[in-house]
């Protein structure tokens, strides 16, 4: 379980193709305190640490195996040199600073545009229409692992557009500050919306 509060930006240093693809990711985390088998969200994707070690520049690294299914269903982030938003799994008693995030990507959105809004940036995204029931104004959403509040939603035929505001701090400590129009990002809907939709499905069947 995660909160959508990014605590590091890692970089994919190496890619090894085998049955699954193995990615080695540099990090400023102290890897001595990361257990093998631990979960780390990588731009919103919950992955399992399968190897780790110190780096030559004082940074550590950890490795994760990513299945072909995961690569196919997530954004285009799986190449050497790509920067990733990192968050370690919550521990009992940790502050819930964002919202409850599972690290299971529900879909991929495309950046439609970015414009200044005071000191912040307003970013518009398009998502497939099947995610529309789960996105609401003032609701929570996770974009590349970052917990954000939805400011506006508009249905556009076969897609839905929504907008968020990203403050300067979030721009500086996540990869959202370098987004560009046309870029694809991982989306996770609010877990509460997922359960409510399931309840409505069964309520409709019982009538």
C-alpha positions, 0 to 999 in steps of 0.5 A: 500500500502507498500514499502517492507521496513521492520520496525519490526520483530514480533512473533506469540504469540498465535493462536485461531481457530474460523471461521477464525484463529486469530493470536496475534503478538508481536511487538515493534510498539507503539500500541497506534498509531495503529488504529483498522482496520489498515493494516499491512503486515505480511511477505508480507501478508496484514492483518487487525488489529482487536485487540491490547494491551500492552504486559507484557514485554513492547512490544505491540501486535496486532491481525489479522484474517486470512482466510483458503484461505489465509493460503492455498495460503501462506507459512508455517508461521502460527504457534506459535513462528514464526517470521514475517517481519512487515511493516505498510501501507504507509501514503501520503508523506512517502518515497518510499524506496523499490518499490510499494507492495500491500501485495497480495501474488502471489505464494510461492517459495522454497529456493534452496540454500544460499551461501556467496557473499562478505559480502552478501548472495546470495539466490536462489529460485524456483517458479512455471513456471506460475510466470516466465513471471513476474520475470526479471533480475534487476526487483523488487520482494518481498520475505516474505515482503522484497523488493529485486532486482532480480540478475539472472533468469533461466527457468528450465522446470516446474519451474523458478529459480531466485537469489537475494543478501541480504546485512548484514543490511537486514539479521539483520533486517528481517527474511531473515537472518535465511532462510535455504534451503527447506524453503518456502517463500511468493512471490509478483511480481512487480505490474507493471509487473502484469499490463503489462501482462494484457495489453499484454493479451488484445493486443493479443486478438485484433490482 
